[in-house]
Amino acid sequence: MIGTSLFLGGAPVQAAGSEETIKAALLFNIMKFVKWPSSGSLKVCAVGSSGMASALEQKLKGQNINGQSVSFAVTSAASAAACQVAIFEGGSVPGNFKSLPVLTVGNGGIVSFSVAVGKVQFSLDQTTAKKNNLGISAQLLKLAKSVY
């Protein structure tokens, strides 16, 4: 098993697999450091299908995150508002998500991925997360490329 520091501190693309697989593993680990306002199962939704969404769906099968069961669905942007995690890969996060308790992933989301010098990295929008009642662990904030 690859250590948490590799998957949270930035993973070399060639050494660990495809970019989409690395992003999926990073997001899976990021979710372990987020607290949602309601407890229960976590619904992860991808708006449209993508390589990362497919890899994440495989990664989530049969998994629990912090004792919560996890489900995955490919859905529309409107339906994603009912999810705890919404992935907008290849597009920007719609503005109405800025006030929902949803961990958004993509351009303009709470989590955004980038590749620099052959490494997949992530940035966090802590301001929006707090406003939306999502708790982000201090450990996770330390590992992000940038926090704003």
N, C-alpha and C positions, 0 to 999 in steps of 0.2 A: 504494500500500500504506500502511496506517495504521501509524504508528510503534509500536515496542514500548512506549514509555512510556505511550501511550494505552491499550494493552491490558493493561498490568500495573499502572499507577498508578490505574486507575479510568476507566471509559469512560462518557460521557454517553449515556443510553439513546436519546434522540431523535436525536442527531447520528450515531450509529454503527449503528443498526438495532434490531432487537427485542432485548429482554432476554435471550432464550434464545440468540440468535446471538452476543451479546456474551459471555455466560457460556461458550459453546463456544470462542470465540476466546481468551478468558482462560485456560481450562483447557488448551487446546492449547499456549499459550505457557508456562504454569506447568510443564507436563510437561518442557519443555526444560531446566528448572532443577532437576530431581529426579534423583537417582541411586538405582537399585535395586540390591539386593545381587547379583543375577544379571544377566549380560548376555545378550542375545538379543533376540527380538522382544518388543514390548510389546502386551499384550492389554488393551484398554479395554472394560469391560463396564458396561452400564446395567441396573439392576434396574427393570424396567418401562420402558415407552416414555414419552418426554416431549419437549417442544419442544427443550430443550437437547440431549438425546440425539440427536435427529434432526439437529440442526444440527451437532453434533460428528461424527456419522457422515459427513456430507458433507464436513466440513473435513478429516477424516483420510484420505479416499480417496487412495491413491497416495503418501501422505506417509511420511517417515522422521523420527524424532526422535533426534538425536545418533547417527546412523548405524544406528539400530535400526528395523526395519520395524514397522508398527503395524497391528493388526487391531481390529475393533469388533464387539461382539455385544450383543444384548439378552438378558438371562439372569435366572435366579432368584438370590436372595440366597445360597443354598448354593453354586451354581456360580460366583458372583462371587469366592469365596475363592481361586480359581485364577487370577485376573486380576492384573495389575499396577496397574490403575486401576479402581475400582468407584464408580459414580455412583448415589447413593440420593436422587434428586430427589423431593421431595414426601413424604419419610419420613426417619426417623432411621437412622443407621448402626448395625447390630446390634453388640452388645458384643463378640462373638467376633472382630471385625475389629481390635480394639485391640491384638492381639498378632500380626498378620500383616503381612508386607512388602507391603502394598497401600496405594496412595495413595487414600484414601477421600474422597469428595466428597458433601457434604450435611450435614444437621443432626447435629452430633456427630462429623463427619469431620475429617480432617487439613486439608482445604480446605473452607471454607464461604463461600458468596456472600451478599451483602446488597445492597440498593439503598437509598441515602441521598442525598437532594437530587438525585434524577434520575441518579445515577451508580451503576454496578455496581462493587462493591468485593469484596475477598476477605480472609479471615482464615486464619491458619495455626496448626495445633497442632504446634509444633515438638517438644514433649515426646514425644508419641505417635510422631511420625515418627522421632525418634532411637531410641526404644525398639524400633521395628519395622525398624531398620536401613535407613531411607530417608534419603538425604542431601539436604538442601535448601540450595541456594546462598544465600550471604550476600546476594547481589544481590536475590534474590527476597524474602528476609526484610525487606529495607529497603522494599520496595514494598507489602507487605501492610498493610491497615488496622490489624490487630492480630496479634500473635504471642504465643502462650502455651504 
